[in-house]
Amino acid sequence: MTSGQSVLAPGRLWWREASGAVADLGVLVPIAVALIVANGLSPTAVLLPAALLYLAVAPLYRLPVAVQPLKAFGAIAIAAGLGPDVIAAGALLMGATFLVLGRGDLLNRVARVFPVPVIRGIQLSVGLLFAKIAWGLVTAPPPTFTHQADRGATQVAAAVLLLVLLVLRGRAILLVVVGAIATAVVLGGDALTLGPSPMTFPALTWSSFTTAAVALVLPQLPLTFANSCLAPADAARTYFGDAGRRVTPARLARSLGAANLVAGAVSGMPVCHGAGGMSAHHAFGARTWRAPFLMGLTLLVLAVGAGAGLAGVLPAFPVAVAAALLAVAGVMHVLLLRDLRGWRAWAVALGVGVVGAVWNLAAAVVLGLLLARLLRPTRPAPPTLATS
């Protein structure tokens, strides 16, 4: 049992877990909206893999392990206008790759090579990227968000929401998200239709696989290894102590791998376990299996019960809310660096974080390993990364 859990009344416990459950929507909503509107994916197929993985996370890890879209994969697919078949092929390749990588103890042994400052640098990079994406949402809102306020008003609203969420955290976030969803339903209500949207099996060809491998999978692999396997395992140990031992790189690889096979089979949204999402869930009160269970159940109800109308409702989700949620998640993730000690550790972490945020995370990790070897920060890797 997590410290402090037993002193909460059942109603307050579930309220806290529900508040933590919705904290990571700032990542999911923009990519899901773009894949539906710009790439033609079925809304039900987009939400279903995330829903099922969240529901699997609850009994598998019994902690608020996050579920997010594959960010580099999604960004490239959206920018290039790739169709559902290519996206499905990429999801299948990601799924098969990480199921293989997650077999046995391979990833856990590989993780021992990565000292804490390198992992903290990866987490810093993700935090900075979240802040960058949040800034982009309010300064140049994507055209896929169809009901946008004046840009200045959006920026002010996002700043106010960011301050409110940072100060009040779990006491405010559930109300903010419910209000945002209600706004989206009102603005896009004409399109609200009950029932699932049509789903189709992908038409897979050699061309779709080769395009997906080069354009989508290769750029995503190092990011997923670093931010969906190594960094969440470390964050789980940092946030939850001994309870985090069950969250290992190998297990994370297997669960995200299985989920992406499902995503590929239904032409849906590829997913991963984002470390920044775990920081968001934890910062707003999530401590147990209840948060992923509630999030998974909500997404499942939306996918199956209202998927037919989500293509009109989701683009009306307030951009200011998505940006504020992203920015808070970024801040909380950066705060993981508080346990670093000594200039050598900080030099490694800052080098990885800055290079990863402004250029390339794979190159940043290589740089971090070289710096760590040269500077030799003394702190070893956390036990969670060495336990299967």
C-alpha positions as CSV (number, residue, x, y, z in Angstrom):
1,M,0.0,0.0,0.0
2,T,1.3,3.4,-0.9
3,S,2.2,5.7,1.9
4,G,-0.8,7.9,2.8
5,Q,-3.3,5.7,1.0
6,S,-4.8,4.1,4.1
7,V,-5.7,7.4,5.8
8,L,-7.9,8.6,2.9
9,A,-11.6,7.9,2.9
10,P,-12.8,5.8,-0.1
11,G,-14.5,8.7,-1.8
12,R,-11.4,11.0,-1.4
13,L,-9.1,8.2,-2.6
14,W,-11.1,7.6,-5.8
15,W,-11.4,11.4,-6.4
16,R,-7.6,11.7,-6.1
17,E,-7.0,8.8,-8.4
18,A,-9.5,10.2,-10.9
19,S,-7.7,13.5,-10.8
20,G,-4.3,11.8,-11.5
21,A,-5.9,9.7,-14.2
22,V,-6.8,12.6,-16.5
23,A,-3.5,14.5,-16.0
24,D,-1.8,13.2,-19.2
25,L,-4.6,14.1,-21.7
26,G,-2.4,17.0,-22.9
27,V,-0.3,14.5,-24.8
28,L,-3.0,12.2,-26.0
29,V,-5.6,14.7,-27.3
30,P,-3.6,16.7,-29.8
31,I,-2.1,13.6,-31.5
32,A,-5.4,11.7,-31.4
33,V,-7.3,14.6,-33.0
34,A,-4.7,15.0,-35.8
35,L,-4.7,11.3,-36.6
36,I,-8.4,11.3,-36.9
37,V,-8.9,14.5,-38.8
38,A,-5.7,14.7,-40.9
39,N,-4.9,11.0,-41.4
40,G,-8.3,9.5,-41.6
41,L,-8.1,7.0,-38.7
42,S,-11.3,5.8,-37.1
43,P,-11.9,7.5,-33.7
44,T,-12.8,4.1,-32.1
45,A,-9.6,2.6,-33.5
46,V,-7.5,5.5,-32.2
47,L,-8.8,5.3,-28.6
48,L,-9.1,1.5,-28.3
49,P,-5.4,0.6,-28.1
50,A,-4.8,3.2,-25.4
51,A,-7.9,2.1,-23.5
52,L,-6.9,-1.6,-23.6
53,L,-3.3,-0.8,-22.5
54,Y,-4.5,1.3,-19.6
55,L,-6.8,-1.5,-18.5
56,A,-3.9,-3.9,-18.8
57,V,-1.5,-1.6,-16.8
58,A,-3.8,-1.6,-13.8
59,P,-3.3,-5.3,-12.9
60,L,0.1,-5.7,-14.5
61,Y,1.9,-3.0,-12.7
62,R,-0.6,-1.9,-10.0
63,L,0.8,1.6,-10.4
64,P,-0.1,4.6,-12.6
65,V,2.1,3.7,-15.5
66,A,1.2,6.1,-18.4
67,V,-0.1,5.3,-21.8
68,Q,0.7,7.8,-24.6
69,P,0.8,8.0,-28.4
70,L,4.1,7.3,-30.0
71,K,5.1,11.0,-30.3
72,A,7.8,11.0,-33.0
73,F,5.9,8.3,-35.0
74,G,2.7,10.3,-34.8
75,A,4.3,13.7,-35.6
76,I,5.9,12.3,-38.8
77,A,2.8,10.5,-39.8
78,I,0.7,13.6,-39.4
79,A,3.3,15.9,-41.2
80,A,3.7,13.5,-44.1
81,G,-0.1,12.8,-44.4
82,L,0.5,9.0,-44.2
83,G,-2.6,6.8,-44.5
84,P,-4.0,4.3,-42.1
85,D,-2.4,1.3,-43.8
86,V,1.2,2.7,-43.4
87,I,0.5,3.7,-39.8
88,A,-0.9,0.2,-39.1
89,A,2.2,-1.4,-40.7
90,G,4.4,0.8,-38.5
91,A,2.5,-0.2,-35.4
92,L,2.9,-3.9,-36.2
93,L,6.6,-3.4,-36.7
94,M,7.0,-1.5,-33.4
95,G,4.9,-4.2,-31.6
96,A,6.9,-7.1,-32.9
97,T,10.3,-5.3,-32.3
98,F,9.5,-4.5,-28.6
99,L,8.0,-7.9,-27.9
100,V,11.3,-9.4,-29.1
101,L,13.4,-6.9,-27.2
102,G,11.4,-7.5,-24.0
103,R,12.0,-11.2,-23.9
104,G,14.0,-12.5,-21.0
105,D,16.3,-10.1,-19.2
106,L,18.0,-8.5,-22.2
107,L,16.7,-4.9,-21.7
108,N,17.2,-5.0,-18.0
109,R,20.8,-5.9,-18.5
110,V,21.2,-3.2,-21.2
111,A,19.7,-0.7,-18.8
112,R,22.5,-1.3,-16.3
113,V,24.8,0.5,-18.7
114,F,22.9,3.8,-18.2
115,P,23.9,5.7,-15.1
116,V,21.3,7.9,-13.3
117,P,22.5,11.2,-14.8
118,V,22.0,9.9,-18.3
119,I,18.4,8.8,-17.4
120,R,17.8,12.1,-15.7
121,G,18.9,13.8,-18.9
122,I,16.4,11.8,-20.9
123,Q,13.7,12.9,-18.5
124,L,14.9,16.5,-18.8
125,S,14.7,16.2,-22.6
126,V,11.1,15.0,-22.4
127,G,10.2,17.7,-20.0
128,L,11.6,20.4,-22.3
129,L,9.9,18.8,-25.3
130,F,6.6,18.9,-23.5
131,A,7.1,22.6,-22.8
132,K,8.0,23.2,-26.4
133,I,4.9,21.4,-27.7
134,A,2.7,23.4,-25.2
135,W,4.2,26.6,-26.4
136,G,3.5,25.6,-30.0
137,L,-0.1,24.8,-29.2
138,V,-0.8,28.4,-28.0
139,T,1.4,30.3,-30.4
140,A,0.5,28.4,-33.6
141,P,-2.6,26.2,-32.8
142,P,-2.9,23.2,-35.2
143,P,-5.6,23.7,-37.8
144,T,-7.1,20.3,-36.6
145,F,-8.5,22.2,-33.6
146,T,-11.5,23.7,-35.3
147,H,-12.9,25.9,-32.5
148,Q,-10.2,28.2,-31.4
149,A,-10.4,31.4,-29.4
150,D,-8.3,34.5,-30.2
151,R,-4.6,33.6,-30.0
152,G,-4.0,36.1,-27.3
153,A,-6.9,34.9,-25.2
154,T,-5.7,31.3,-25.7
155,Q,-2.3,32.2,-24.4
156,V,-3.7,34.1,-21.3
157,A,-6.0,31.2,-20.6
158,A,-3.2,28.6,-20.8
159,A,-1.0,30.7,-18.5
160,V,-3.8,31.1,-15.9
161,L,-4.6,27.4,-16.1
162,L,-0.9,26.5,-15.8
163,L,-0.7,28.6,-12.6
164,V,-3.9,27.1,-11.2
165,L,-2.8,23.5,-11.9
166,L,0.7,24.0,-10.4
167,V,-0.8,25.5,-7.2
168,L,-3.9,23.4,-6.7
169,R,-2.9,20.3,-8.6
170,G,-5.4,17.5,-7.9
171,R,-8.0,19.8,-6.4
172,A,-8.4,21.5,-9.8
173,I,-7.4,19.3,-12.6
174,L,-10.5,17.0,-12.7
175,L,-12.8,20.1,-12.8
176,V,-10.6,21.7,-15.5
177,V,-10.7,18.5,-17.7
178,V,-14.4,17.9,-17.2
179,G,-15.0,21.5,-18.1
180,A,-12.9,21.1,-21.3
181,I,-14.8,18.0,-22.3
182,A,-18.1,19.7,-21.7
183,T,-17.0,22.6,-23.8
184,A,-16.0,20.3,-26.6
185,V,-19.3,18.5,-26.5
186,V,-21.2,21.8,-26.6
187,L,-19.1,23.2,-29.5
188,G,-19.0,20.0,-31.5
189,G,-22.4,18.7,-30.3
190,D,-24.0,18.6,-33.7
191,A,-21.7,15.7,-34.6
192,L,-22.2,13.7,-31.4
193,T,-23.4,10.2,-32.3
194,L,-23.6,7.2,-30.1
195,G,-22.0,3.9,-31.0
196,P,-18.5,3.0,-32.4
197,S,-17.1,4.4,-35.5
198,P,-16.4,1.9,-38.3
199,M,-13.1,0.0,-38.1
200,T,-11.3,-1.8,-40.9
201,F,-8.4,-4.2,-41.0
202,P,-5.4,-2.7,-42.7
203,A,-4.5,-3.5,-46.3
204,L,-0.9,-4.4,-45.7
205,T,1.6,-4.5,-48.6
206,W,5.4,-4.7,-48.9
207,S,5.4,-1.0,-49.8
208,S,3.4,0.0,-46.6
209,F,5.9,-1.9,-44.5
210,T,9.0,-0.5,-46.1
211,T,7.6,3.1,-45.9
212,A,6.7,2.6,-42.3
213,A,10.0,1.1,-41.4
214,V,12.1,4.0,-42.9
215,A,9.8,6.9,-42.2
216,L,8.2,6.0,-38.8
217,V,9.9,3.1,-37.0
218,L,13.6,4.0,-37.3
219,P,13.1,7.5,-35.9
220,Q,10.9,6.2,-33.1
221,L,12.9,3.3,-31.8
222,P,15.6,5.2,-29.8
223,L,12.9,7.5,-28.3
224,T,10.7,4.5,-27.3
225,F,13.7,2.6,-25.8
226,A,14.8,5.6,-23.8
227,N,11.5,7.3,-22.8
228,S,9.2,4.3,-22.7
229,C,11.4,1.6,-21.2
230,L,14.4,3.1,-19.3
231,A,12.9,6.4,-18.0
232,P,9.6,5.1,-16.8
233,A,11.3,2.3,-14.9
234,D,13.5,4.8,-13.1
235,A,10.6,7.2,-12.5
236,A,8.5,4.3,-10.9
237,R,11.4,3.6,-8.5
238,T,11.8,7.3,-7.7
239,Y,8.1,7.9,-7.1
240,F,6.9,4.6,-5.6
241,G,10.0,3.0,-4.0
242,D,9.9,-0.8,-3.7
243,A,6.5,-0.9,-5.4
244,G,8.2,0.4,-8.5
245,R,10.4,-2.7,-8.8
246,R,7.8,-4.5,-10.9
247,V,8.1,-1.7,-13.5
248,T,11.1,-2.9,-15.5
249,P,12.4,-2.0,-19.0
250,A,11.7,-5.6,-20.2
251,R,8.1,-5.6,-18.9
252,L,7.4,-2.2,-20.3
253,A,8.7,-3.3,-23.7
254,R,6.4,-6.4,-23.7
255,S,3.3,-4.5,-22.7
256,L,3.8,-1.7,-25.2
257,G,4.7,-4.3,-27.8
258,A,1.5,-6.2,-27.4
259,A,-0.6,-3.1,-27.4
260,N,1.0,-2.0,-30.7
261,L,0.1,-5.3,-32.3
262,V,-3.5,-4.6,-31.4
263,A,-3.2,-1.0,-32.7
264,G,-1.8,-2.3,-36.0
265,A,-4.5,-5.0,-36.4
266,V,-7.3,-2.4,-36.1
267,S,-5.6,0.5,-38.0
268,G,-5.4,2.4,-34.7
269,M,-3.1,4.8,-32.9
270,P,0.3,3.3,-31.9
271,V,1.0,3.7,-28.1
272,C,3.8,3.6,-25.6
273,H,4.6,4.1,-21.9
274,G,5.7,7.8,-21.6
275,A,7.8,8.7,-18.6
276,G,6.4,12.2,-18.7
277,G,3.0,10.8,-18.4
278,M,3.9,9.0,-15.2
279,S,5.1,12.3,-13.8
280,A,1.8,13.9,-14.7
281,H,-0.2,11.1,-13.2
282,H,1.8,11.1,-10.0
283,A,1.9,14.9,-9.6
284,F,-1.9,15.1,-9.6
285,G,-2.5,12.4,-7.1
286,A,-2.4,9.0,-8.8
287,R,-0.8,6.4,-6.6
288,T,-2.4,3.0,-7.4
289,W,-4.0,0.8,-10.1
290,R,-7.2,2.9,-9.8
291,A,-5.9,5.7,-12.0
292,P,-5.0,3.6,-15.1
293,F,-8.2,1.6,-14.6
294,L,-10.4,4.7,-14.6
295,M,-8.6,6.2,-17.6
296,G,-8.8,2.9,-19.5
297,L,-12.5,2.5,-18.7
298,T,-13.3,6.1,-19.7
299,L,-11.4,5.7,-23.1
300,L,-13.1,2.4,-23.7
301,V,-16.6,3.9,-23.1
302,L,-15.7,6.8,-25.4
303,A,-14.3,4.5,-28.1
304,V,-17.2,2.0,-28.1
305,G,-20.1,4.2,-26.9
306,A,-19.4,7.5,-28.7
307,G,-16.7,6.8,-31.3
308,A,-19.0,7.6,-34.2
309,G,-19.2,11.2,-33.1
310,L,-15.8,11.9,-31.8
311,A,-14.4,13.2,-35.1
312,G,-16.5,16.3,-34.6
313,V,-16.2,16.6,-30.8
314,L,-12.5,16.0,-30.2
315,P,-11.3,18.9,-32.4
316,A,-13.3,21.3,-30.2
317,F,-11.3,20.4,-27.1
318,P,-9.8,23.7,-25.8
319,V,-6.3,24.2,-26.9
320,A,-5.4,26.2,-23.7
321,V,-6.3,23.2,-21.5
322,A,-4.2,20.8,-23.6
323,A,-1.2,23.2,-23.5
324,A,-1.5,23.7,-19.7
325,L,-1.6,20.0,-19.1
326,L,1.4,19.4,-21.2
327,A,3.4,22.2,-19.6
328,V,2.6,20.9,-16.1
329,A,3.7,17.4,-17.1
330,G,6.9,18.9,-18.4
331,V,7.6,20.8,-15.2
332,M,7.0,17.8,-13.0
333,H,9.2,15.6,-15.2
334,V,12.1,18.2,-15.0
335,L,11.8,18.1,-11.2
336,L,13.1,14.5,-11.2
337,L,16.5,16.1,-11.5
338,R,16.3,17.3,-7.9
339,D,18.2,14.2,-6.6
340,L,21.3,14.8,-8.7
341,R,24.4,15.6,-6.7
342,G,27.7,17.1,-7.9
343,W,28.6,19.1,-11.0
344,R,29.6,16.0,-13.0
345,A,26.1,14.5,-12.7
346,W,24.5,17.8,-13.6
347,A,26.8,18.3,-16.6
348,V,25.8,14.9,-18.0
349,A,22.1,15.4,-17.4
350,L,22.0,18.9,-18.8
351,G,24.0,17.8,-21.9
352,V,21.6,15.0,-22.6
353,G,18.5,17.1,-21.9
354,V,19.4,20.0,-24.1
355,V,20.8,18.0,-27.0
356,G,17.8,15.7,-26.9
357,A,15.3,18.6,-26.8
358,V,16.8,20.7,-29.6
359,W,18.3,18.0,-31.9
360,N,18.0,14.3,-31.4
361,L,17.5,12.0,-28.4
362,A,19.5,9.1,-29.7
363,A,22.5,11.3,-30.3
364,A,21.9,12.9,-26.8
365,V,22.0,9.4,-25.2
366,V,25.3,8.5,-26.9
367,L,26.7,11.9,-25.8
368,G,25.5,11.3,-22.3
369,L,27.2,7.8,-22.1
370,L,30.5,9.3,-23.4
371,L,30.3,12.2,-20.9
372,A,29.4,9.8,-18.0
373,R,32.4,7.7,-18.9
374,L,34.7,10.7,-19.0
375,L,33.4,12.5,-16.0
376,R,32.5,9.4,-14.0
377,P,29.5,10.5,-11.9
378,T,29.7,8.1,-9.0
379,R,26.0,7.3,-8.4
380,P,25.1,3.8,-9.8
381,A,22.0,3.0,-11.8
382,P,18.8,2.5,-9.6
383,P,18.0,-1.1,-8.6
384,T,14.7,-1.1,-10.6
385,L,16.7,-1.0,-13.8
386,A,18.5,-4.2,-12.8
387,T,15.6,-6.2,-11.6
388,S,13.4,-8.3,-13.9
